[in-house]
Amino acid sequence: MANSPKFIFITGGVMSGLGKGIVTSSIAKLLQLCNLKVSCVKMDPYLNFDAGTMNPLTHGEVFVTDDGGECDMDIGNYERFLNTSLKSSHNLTAGRIFSNVMRLEREGKYLGQCVQIIPHITDEIKKQLRKIATEESVDVLVVECGGTVGDIESLPFLESLRQMKLEDGISNTFFVHVTLAPVLDAVGEQKTKPTQHSVQELRRIGIQPDLLAVRCKTPLTRETIRKISLFASVPTDCVISSHDVPSIYSVPEVLYKQGITEVILRSLNLRARTNIAKWNKIARTFVDTNGILKIAIVGKYVDLKDSYVSVYQALLHAGAKFGKEILIDWIDSMHFENSPEDGEIGNDAEKTRLHNKLSQFAGILVPGGFGSRGSQGIINTCNYARVNNIPFLGICFGFQLAIVEFARNVCGLDSANSTEINPDTDNPVVIYMPEQKNIKEMGGTMRLGLHEINVKSGSIANEIYKKKTIQKRHRHRYEFNQKYTELVEEKGLKFSGSSDEGKRMEILEIPSHPFYFGIQYHGEFHSRPGIPEPAFERFVKTSIQNV
């Protein structure tokens, strides 16, 4: 075991989207399998305080931690691979760092100094990393630096990491650089120049990588490895092929077989042995499948699949348990909006369009979202799943709009709506949470993080979770208006989970339906490979029965 915290720094070059997060998660997992206490940190160079106000179509999903942090989606990757819950402090943004420094400056803590990037910003970055490593008593902290080498905004973070290697020593720090070896169709060979230039850029700021994880479509050839080793001044056993595999959960084994664990342990003076068998058994369930299950995800941000990455992974976890490959069709809810000539829902043209698209799926899932755009398409989708007995799972916004649909089409409240969509509706079945009304700021002000939920005995929810109380993560401002509880439940929709001493409804179900289930919380954030979130597991199981 380590006598003092060790740091592994993951940087990236050439282009974004290479998979630094998966490389980071995989290295952390391999070290965890050595019986070391490991954790991860994501450093993001943007000036936002956190990811909470960022557009999911440009940045990907906002991952929520137990303590209510709105974080980069890579925090979700770390949690899934390590099967652990991280804190919001593990997502270190430039906005958070600069805010801390400016607060200290206003408090006079710098004693009249001229506050600068070096040393004040870089010292704050180092302070935060060491604080996490020390307070959590980790053996190894794996730190991913967002962006790519050469980005202006990343320089303070990279400079901090350079200083840490100088201060903590080479036996306590290790640099992994993720690069790209593309293959041009016209040439047909792996090209090393992008990696060479990326390493040169890293060296220019004073960092020599200890290991290269090279992204490529097929395994690196010996010649490519030799050439990269020569020009990057990295030993050949430290040039690791990070090639495409069928599942991200196979990446640890790919890296392990090339000796990456031995290299890292040797460099950090750690003595440990890796037991990767149990993880490989889980990873193989994502590859060794015996059929395809087609699921429709109808949402607002489907143009970027990373907007719902945790939902997607939760479905894969559940599918793997039953030996099924999950095939997702990402459908923009605007596709099911009533066009002017169609009129209200129930019009034959609207029914035909819904049926032609949705009848081919074994199950329908509606994820979270905000705002009025595409909301009617979601309501129509909820109606189709309910009327046609298609297994349905609604999450957060999907939970709320499932209530709106039921109120309109079963309870006879034609004007029923959420006040988020129509503030002046006569029947506000979904309303703004009272404690949110005086809040002016957008970031970090929703109902966030872990809350305890009481599950009704004898309900489908109780059968699914097998517990009287569960704890789940939330991210919302609107809730069900309990003035309509009696009317809705009389018509067959039951609320089987509540929180805050019955103040908020959390779970809905229709007992007469094969599976019609809605959750106000985000169950996807709790799903793990080998341990699927129970609501997702039941949804997939029922969908398989619907084939």
PELINSUL-V373885 format. One record per residue. N is the residue number from 1. PHI is phi in whole degrees, 0 to 359 (none if undefined). Layout:
BEGIN
N,PHI
N,PHI
END
This chain:
BEGIN
1,none
2,281
3,277
4,220
5,300
6,256
7,238
8,246
9,254
10,252
11,244
12,224
13,220
14,77
15,199
16,280
17,78
18,282
19,103
20,303
21,298
22,287
23,297
24,302
25,298
26,291
27,297
28,299
29,295
30,299
31,288
32,297
33,289
34,271
35,68
36,262
37,276
38,233
39,217
40,230
41,228
42,250
43,259
44,247
45,278
46,286
47,274
48,300
49,295
50,208
51,274
52,301
53,259
54,271
55,292
56,296
57,284
58,248
59,244
60,93
61,294
62,265
63,269
64,254
65,266
66,305
67,274
68,88
69,287
70,260
71,240
72,298
73,295
74,294
75,300
76,295
77,300
78,300
79,297
80,293
81,290
82,271
83,53
84,215
85,256
86,259
87,262
88,298
89,295
90,280
91,247
92,261
93,258
94,299
95,301
96,293
97,296
98,297
99,298
100,298
101,295
102,293
103,297
104,296
105,295
106,294
107,277
108,76
109,286
110,267
111,52
112,81
113,291
114,281
115,282
116,226
117,301
118,245
119,256
120,288
121,292
122,295
123,295
124,294
125,298
126,297
127,300
128,293
129,296
130,292
131,296
132,298
133,299
134,283
135,297
136,265
137,50
138,278
139,280
140,223
141,249
142,264
143,244
144,261
145,262
146,292
147,79
148,234
149,301
150,111
151,291
152,300
153,291
154,277
155,303
156,299
157,291
158,295
159,297
160,297
161,292
162,300
163,295
164,295
165,295
166,293
167,278
168,267
169,93
170,289
171,276
172,243
173,225
174,211
175,254
176,246
177,246
178,263
179,231
180,228
181,238
182,284
183,241
184,276
185,303
186,290
187,256
188,82
189,235
190,289
191,262
192,259
193,300
194,303
195,292
196,302
197,294
198,295
199,295
200,300
201,295
202,294
203,297
204,300
205,260
206,96
207,242
208,257
209,295
210,273
211,208
212,247
213,255
214,259
215,285
216,199
217,286
218,237
219,308
220,300
221,283
222,301
223,294
224,296
225,298
226,298
227,292
228,297
229,302
230,296
231,278
232,259
233,58
234,236
235,303
236,300
237,284
238,252
239,256
240,253
241,279
242,249
243,271
244,297
245,224
246,297
247,222
248,297
249,283
250,270
251,298
252,305
253,294
254,300
255,290
256,298
257,295
258,267
259,86
260,295
261,295
262,298
263,299
264,293
265,299
266,295
267,292
268,264
269,56
270,250
271,251
272,195
273,236
274,270
275,246
276,264
277,300
278,296
279,295
280,299
281,298
282,292
283,300
284,293
285,294
286,275
287,248
288,275
289,257
290,235
291,157
292,249
293,242
294,266
295,238
296,263
297,253
298,253
299,211
300,264
301,237
302,285
303,296
304,238
305,297
306,295
307,298
308,233
309,297
310,290
311,297
312,299
313,295
314,298
315,293
316,298
317,300
318,292
319,298
320,298
321,297
322,258
323,72
324,246
325,276
326,273
327,252
328,263
329,251
330,272
331,242
332,292
333,298
334,299
335,299
336,251
337,290
338,292
339,278
340,306
341,284
342,282
343,77
344,285
345,300
346,110
347,301
348,301
349,296
350,294
351,298
352,294
353,296
354,297
355,296
356,299
357,271
358,271
359,291
360,275
361,252
362,281
363,206
364,232
365,237
366,244
367,275
368,289
369,175
370,218
371,90
372,278
373,302
374,77
375,292
376,294
377,297
378,291
379,301
380,297
381,296
382,301
383,297
384,297
385,296
386,291
387,292
388,262
389,56
390,269
391,309
392,223
393,229
394,248
395,242
396,57
397,300
398,295
399,299
400,294
401,283
402,295
403,292
404,302
405,299
406,295
407,298
408,289
409,263
410,246
411,273
412,79
413,267
414,303
415,267
416,304
417,197
418,267
419,291
420,293
421,268
422,223
423,299
424,256
425,300
426,287
427,232
428,281
429,282
430,233
431,231
432,293
433,298
434,307
435,288
436,271
437,296
438,263
439,277
440,258
441,281
442,269
443,285
444,68
445,245
446,287
447,285
448,237
449,86
450,281
451,224
452,277
453,238
454,269
455,254
456,291
457,291
458,79
459,267
460,296
461,300
462,294
463,293
464,289
465,270
466,56
467,216
468,277
469,226
470,228
471,238
472,223
473,269
474,232
475,199
476,201
477,242
478,248
479,211
480,293
481,275
482,289
483,297
484,258
485,300
486,300
487,297
488,296
489,289
490,299
491,270
492,115
493,265
494,250
495,261
496,248
497,212
498,216
499,224
500,52
501,56
502,83
503,291
504,232
505,274
506,241
507,224
508,236
509,206
510,242
511,302
512,280
513,264
514,308
515,190
516,230
517,224
518,232
519,229
520,288
521,275
522,254
523,298
524,298
525,289
526,258
527,282
528,224
529,301
530,88
531,224
532,296
533,297
534,303
535,294
536,294
537,299
538,293
539,300
540,293
541,300
542,291
543,296
544,300
545,291
546,273
547,291
END
